[in-house]
Every structure is written in structure tokens, then in C-alpha cells.
Amino acid sequence: MTTAPRYLILADGAFGPFTSKTANGCLRFTPEQVVGVLDAAQAGRTVQDVLGYGGAIPVVASVAAGLPLQPNILLIGIAPSGGQLPAEWRPILRAALEAGLHIWSGLHVFIGDDPEFAALAATHGVEILDVRKPPATLPVSSGSVRQLGTETTVVLTVGSDCNIGKMTTQLAVRSALRDMGYAVAFVGTGQTGIFIDGKGTSVDAVVADFVGGAAEQMVLEAASGADIVLVEGQGSLLHPGYSGVTLGLLHGSLPHALVLCTQPSRTTIRNNEWVPIPSLSELIALHDAVTKPLRHAPTIAVAMNTFDLSDDAARDAIERGMAETRLPVTDPVRFDPMTIAQAIAAFHVSRADGDRARGGR
């Protein structure tokens, strides 16, 4: 499509701070593209009422109720268990296609492969975009990111758990670094980041052998003309289900530095309470050990997700984090991403200075 996106975001029955990650990312970083959210349970409220940000964007009960807002895309803004398509959504998607709306989806199941929806899209001349469908061919990673010179610095966010703020941190820091005058590229590795930035590969849908290759390919493409490449992290090395994609990103993107993302109030892996989350120092040591064999990537800052704490408790957690790690620590959404941006900028400059001192470029 060639016209600007105008999203009606589908989050039916699950619109909220933790249950609609894709919706929330779009509302935070591209609110100008969102005309409404579809959730019958929250209909009549505003996005601000539900999330605490997003302003007066309305929540509506149906596609029909959203059409006066003039959307051109129904964007699926939540990920049901297993990424499957709930049966109760079929009438919603059918109504959207019949109304001439494109459908953009980040589900693991590909809506464009559904015979009924494919036929409706063809009949009504609209597009079904399944952003989790990986490219047809991907390489195996080979360490090619090592070829980048000191003019480009690659920074990856890693986390103590999933859904901890790895994408949000990078997008907030991107804006701050651009304000400082740097040319910054963002590498979207999940469906939300892809929707926001308009490009990327959802690495959790890539066959395991090629996760690193996908990351390597995206970083090399992003590095063209960029001073700093910010790679969106996925999963966690601690996570019993999603650690594989984390390691693939580490080995494929070969970052020069890491930003550790945590939530002070979270003490165990979500939905896996038998896995405790260690201290910040232990997490940093873990990532040191994992990155050292291929290219050591030091942790240079910590991003804390303090949304569920009072201001005083959040500031106290940040102070304790700085005392423990001796690193810059902040909540880049609640407070100021500039703290992390300055740490990245200083690291980038130090790499170039070190190269000059060694007689390099």
C-alpha cells in the first residue's frame, strides 16, 4: 500500500499494559498512525484511560464502530497463546476485509494462508501482511559483523526476562541519540518493532540454524550510513523457552556493547516461577561469559522498567542499581533515555579513539 497507515488495532478482550504488547508499542511510538483500538471489553474508554498514555484515541467495540475513524489497516495488536488465531476473531477479520481494510498480523499462524481470508482479500483488493513470515532464504551466521570498522557501533539489548522493555528501550534511546546528532539505525527483530520501524525480520519465526544469519544480515544492512546500530533484543538467556533466540541474536549481531533491561519488582521468570532472576551483577557476569568467546560485549548501562513502582520506589531501585553495578541506570520511559544514550555515545567515541591510538582509521 502507498498511503500512510491508519491503524485500527485489534486487541479484543486483552487490551492492557501487559496483554497487548504490539498495540502498546505502536501507541507509544507511532500514535499518529493509530485511529482506534478494538476491544469490546474496554469500548467507550480512551487509550489514556487504559494504559496511562496515548491520549484520546478511542476504544471501540467492533469493526463497524471503528470505520467512522477512517482506518485503512486492521493491525493485530495482541499475541494469543501459541500465536494461533482464535475462532472468535474470524468474524472480526472477515468484517475488516469486507470493509476494504488491509490486515497486518504478527501471529505465528499466517492469515494470508487461510483460504477464506485469502479469497476475501483478493475479492476486495486488499493486502494481508504476515510480518512473522521469514524471508525465503537466510544465511548461516559467519561473524561478518566483525568486518565493520570503528565508525559503526552495534548495541544489543538483553533482558532478565521476556517482555521487560528491550524494544522500548532501544526506540527511546534512538530518539535521544538522534537528538545528539548521531545517525542511528534500529534493527527490528520482532513483530512490534517491525510494525513501528517498517522493516525487519521476526527472528522467533526463523528456523533455529538461521537466527544468527538473519541478525547478521540485518545488522550489516543497517550499518550502511549509521554511526550506531541499535538491535532489538528478544527473550532472555535465563528463559527456559526462549533462550535460543537470545543466543542466536548475540552470535549473529556480534554487538560491541549491551544494555541490560530489567524490572526491579520481578524476581522470577514470568510463567516459570521456578527460575529465579539473579542480581544485576550476576546477570552482567553471565553476559560477559557468553559473549567473550566470539567478541566480548560489555554491559554499559541498565534500563529498568519501573512502571509498577511509585516514583520514590523507582528512584530508589535505580540508585541501588547504580551502586551495585557502577553503571548508568535509568527507566528510559518514566524518566530520561538520555542517560543510556550518553553511555552509548561515550562508548562509541571511545572505540574510535582507541582505534586512532592504535594507528588505525
C-alpha positions in Angstrom: 0.0 0.0 0.0 1.2 3.5 -0.8 -1.0 5.6 1.6 0.0 6.4 5.1 -1.0 3.7 7.7 -4.1 4.4 9.7 -4.4 1.5 12.2 -7.5 0.2 13.9 -5.7 -2.1 16.3 -7.3 -5.4 17.2 -6.8 -6.2 20.9 -10.2 -7.7 21.7 -10.5 -8.9 25.3 -6.9 -8.2 26.1 -6.1 -4.5 25.8 -3.9 -3.6 28.8 -0.4 -2.8 30.0 0.9 -6.3 29.8 -1.5 -8.1 27.5 -1.2 -6.1 24.3 2.5 -5.6 23.7 2.2 -4.9 19.9 -0.7 -2.5 20.4 1.1 -0.7 23.2 4.3 -0.3 21.2 2.5 1.3 18.3 0.6 3.6 20.6 3.7 4.7 22.3 6.0 5.2 19.3 3.6 5.8 16.3 0.4 7.2 17.9 -0.1 9.4 14.8 -0.8 6.2 12.8 -3.4 4.8 15.2 -7.1 5.9 14.9 -8.6 3.5 17.4 -8.3 0.2 19.3 -10.9 -2.6 19.0 -11.7 -4.2 22.4 -15.4 -4.8 23.2 -14.5 -5.1 26.9 -13.0 -1.6 27.1 -15.2 0.1 24.5 -16.2 3.6 25.3 -12.9 4.4 27.1 -9.8 6.1 25.7 -6.3 4.6 25.3 -5.2 7.0 28.0 -7.8 5.5 30.4 -6.5 2.0 29.8 -2.7 2.5 29.5 -2.0 5.8 31.2 -0.6 7.2 27.9 -1.8 7.5 24.3 -4.3 10.4 24.7 -7.8 10.5 23.4 -7.6 7.7 20.9 -10.9 5.8 21.3 -11.5 2.2 22.1 -14.4 0.7 20.1 -16.4 -2.5 20.2 -16.3 -3.6 16.6 -15.0 -3.0 13.1 -18.3 -1.3 12.2 -17.8 1.1 15.2 -14.3 1.8 14.1 -15.0 2.6 10.4 -16.0 6.2 11.0 -12.5 6.8 12.3 -11.3 6.0 8.7 -8.8 3.3 9.3 -7.1 1.6 6.3 -5.5 -1.3 8.2 -6.7 -3.7 10.9 -3.5 -4.3 12.8 -3.5 -7.3 15.2 -2.1 -5.9 18.4 -2.0 -8.9 20.7 -0.5 -12.3 20.6 -2.8 -15.1 21.8 -1.3 -18.2 23.4 0.8 -20.0 20.8 0.3 -17.2 18.3 -2.8 -19.0 16.9 -5.9 -17.4 15.5 -8.8 -17.5 18.0 -12.1 -18.7 16.4 -13.9 -15.7 17.8 -11.7 -13.4 15.7 -12.7 -14.9 12.4 -15.9 -12.7 12.1 -13.8 -9.6 13.0 -11.2 -10.3 10.3 -14.0 -11.1 7.8 -15.7 -7.8 8.6 -12.4 -5.9 8.2 -11.7 -7.4 4.8 -15.2 -6.9 3.6 -14.9 -3.2 4.6 -11.8 -2.9 2.5 -9.2 -2.8 5.3 -5.8 -4.4 4.9 -4.8 -6.8 7.6 -1.3 -6.7 9.2 -0.6 -9.5 11.5 2.3 -10.7 13.7 0.8 -14.0 14.6 2.7 -17.3 14.2 -0.2 -18.6 12.1 -0.2 -16.9 8.7 -3.6 -15.3 8.0 -2.7 -14.9 4.3 -2.5 -18.7 4.0 -6.1 -19.1 5.2 -8.2 -19.9 2.1 -11.3 -17.9 3.2 -9.3 -14.8 4.1 -7.1 -15.0 1.0 -10.2 -15.2 -1.2 -11.8 -12.2 0.6 -8.6 -10.1 0.3 -8.5 -10.9 -3.4 -12.2 -10.0 -3.9 -11.9 -6.7 -2.1 -8.5 -5.7 -3.4 -6.7 -5.6 -0.1 -3.4 -7.0 1.3 -2.8 -9.4 4.1 0.7 -8.8 5.5 2.1 -11.6 7.8 5.2 -9.9 9.2 6.3 -13.1 11.0 6.7 -14.9 7.7 10.5 -15.1 7.4 12.4 -14.4 4.1 12.6 -17.4 1.8 16.4 -17.6 2.1 18.6 -16.7 5.0 22.3 -17.3 5.6 24.0 -19.1 8.5 25.9 -16.5 10.5 29.6 -16.4 10.0 30.8 -13.5 12.1 30.7 -11.0 9.2 29.8 -8.2 11.6 33.4 -8.2 12.6 34.2 -6.5 9.3 32.6 -3.3 10.5 35.1 -0.6 11.4 35.0 1.6 14.5 32.9 4.1 12.6 29.9 1.9 13.5 28.9 0.7 16.9 26.4 -2.2 17.4 24.4 -2.2 20.7 22.1 -5.0 21.6 19.5 -5.0 24.4 19.4 -8.1 26.6 17.0 -8.9 29.4 16.5 -10.6 32.7 13.2 -12.0 31.2 10.8 -11.6 28.3 8.5 -8.6 28.0 10.9 -6.5 30.0 11.4 -3.4 27.7 14.2 -4.4 25.3 12.4 -2.9 22.2 11.0 0.1 24.1 14.5 0.9 25.5 16.1 0.9 22.0 13.4 3.1 20.5 13.5 5.6 23.3 17.3 5.7 23.1 17.2 6.0 19.3 15.4 9.3 19.6 17.8 10.6 22.3 20.8 9.7 20.2 19.4 11.3 17.1 18.8 14.5 19.2 22.6 14.3 19.9 23.3 14.3 16.2 24.1 10.7 15.6 23.0 8.7 12.6 21.1 5.8 14.2 19.6 2.6 12.8 17.1 0.4 14.6 17.0 -3.4 13.8 13.6 -4.8 14.4 13.7 -8.4 15.4 10.0 -8.9 16.5 6.7 -8.1 15.0 6.1 -4.9 17.1 9.5 -3.4 16.2 8.8 -4.2 12.5 5.4 -2.5 12.6 6.9 0.6 14.2 10.0 0.8 12.0 8.6 -0.6 8.8 11.2 -3.3 8.3 13.0 -6.2 9.9 12.7 -9.9 10.4 10.8 -11.6 13.3 13.6 -13.9 14.4 11.4 -16.1 16.6 9.8 -17.4 13.4 13.1 -18.3 11.8 14.4 -21.9 11.8 17.0 -22.1 14.6 20.0 -22.5 12.4 19.4 -19.2 10.7 18.5 -16.9 13.6 22.1 -15.7 13.7 22.2 -15.3 10.0 19.1 -13.2 10.0 20.5 -11.0 12.7 23.9 -10.7 10.9 22.2 -9.8 7.6 20.0 -7.1 9.2 22.9 -5.5 11.2 25.1 -5.3 8.1 22.3 -3.7 6.1 21.5 -1.2 8.9 25.2 -0.3 9.4 25.3 1.4 6.0 25.5 5.1 6.8 24.8 4.6 10.5 27.1 5.6 13.4 25.2 3.4 15.9 23.0 0.3 15.2 20.5 -0.5 17.9 19.4 -4.1 17.8 16.1 -5.1 19.4 16.7 -8.0 21.8 14.5 -11.0 22.3 13.9 -13.4 25.1 16.5 -14.0 27.8 19.5 -16.2 28.4 17.6 -17.3 31.6 14.4 -18.2 29.9 13.7 -22.0 29.6 11.7 -21.5 26.5 13.2 -18.5 24.6 16.9 -18.5 25.4 17.7 -19.9 22.0 16.7 -16.8 20.1 18.6 -14.7 22.6 21.8 -16.6 21.9 21.2 -16.5 18.2 20.9 -12.7 18.3 24.1 -12.4 20.4 26.1 -14.6 18.0 24.6 -13.1 14.8 24.7 -9.4 15.6 28.1 -9.7 17.5 27.3 -6.5 19.4 30.1 -4.2 20.6 28.1 -3.5 23.8 25.0 -4.5 25.7 22.3 -2.6 27.6 20.7 -4.8 30.2 16.9 -4.5 30.7 15.3 -5.5 34.0 12.2 -5.0 36.1 13.1 -4.5 39.8 9.8 -5.9 41.1 10.2 -9.2 39.1 12.1 -11.8 41.0 11.3 -14.9 38.9 10.8 -15.6 35.2 7.2 -14.9 34.3 5.2 -18.1 34.0 8.3 -20.1 35.1 8.4 -19.2 38.8 10.9 -22.0 39.5 13.6 -19.9 37.7 14.8 -17.1 40.0 16.2 -13.9 38.4 19.7 -13.3 39.8 21.2 -10.0 40.8 22.3 -7.4 38.3 25.9 -8.2 38.9 25.3 -11.9 38.2 23.4 -11.1 35.1 26.2 -8.9 33.8 28.7 -11.7 34.6 26.5 -14.2 32.7 26.5 -12.0 29.6 30.2 -11.4 29.9 30.9 -15.1 29.9 28.5 -15.8 27.0 29.9 -13.1 24.7 33.6 -13.4 25.5 34.4 -16.4 23.2 33.3 -14.7 20.0 33.5 -11.0 20.9 33.2 -9.7 24.4 30.4 -7.2 24.6 30.4 -5.3 27.9 27.3 -4.2 29.6 27.5 -0.4 29.5 24.1 0.6 31.0 21.0 -0.8 32.7 17.4 0.1 31.6 14.9 -0.5 34.4 11.1 -1.0 33.8 9.6 0.6 36.9 6.0 1.1 35.7 4.6 -0.7 38.7 6.6 1.3 41.3 6.0 4.7 42.9 8.3 7.5 41.9 10.2 7.2 45.2 10.5 3.4 44.9 11.6 3.7 41.2 14.3 6.2 42.1 15.4 4.0 45.0 15.7 1.0 42.7 17.7 3.0 40.2 20.1 4.3 42.9 20.6 0.7 44.2 21.3 -0.5 40.7 23.9 2.2 40.1 25.6 1.4 43.5 25.7 -2.3 42.6 26.9 -2.1 39.0 28.7 1.2 38.9 26.9 1.8 35.6 24.4 4.4 34.3 20.9 3.2 35.3 17.5 4.7 34.5 14.0 4.0 33.4 14.1 5.4 29.8 10.4 5.8 29.6 9.5 7.1 33.0 12.5 9.3 33.3 15.0 10.2 30.6 16.6 7.9 28.0 19.5 10.4 27.7 21.3 8.6 30.5 21.6 5.5 28.4 22.1 7.4 25.1 25.1 9.2 26.7 26.6 5.9 27.8 26.3 4.5 24.2 27.7 7.7 22.7 30.7 7.7 25.1 31.4 4.0 24.3 31.1 4.8 20.5 33.6 7.6 20.8 36.0 5.5 22.9 36.1 2.8 20.2 37.1 5.4 17.6 39.7 7.0 19.9 41.1 3.6 20.7 41.5 2.8 17.0 43.2 6.1 16.4 45.6 5.5 19.3 46.5 2.1 17.7 47.2 3.8 14.4 44.0 2.6 12.7 41.5 4.6 10.7 
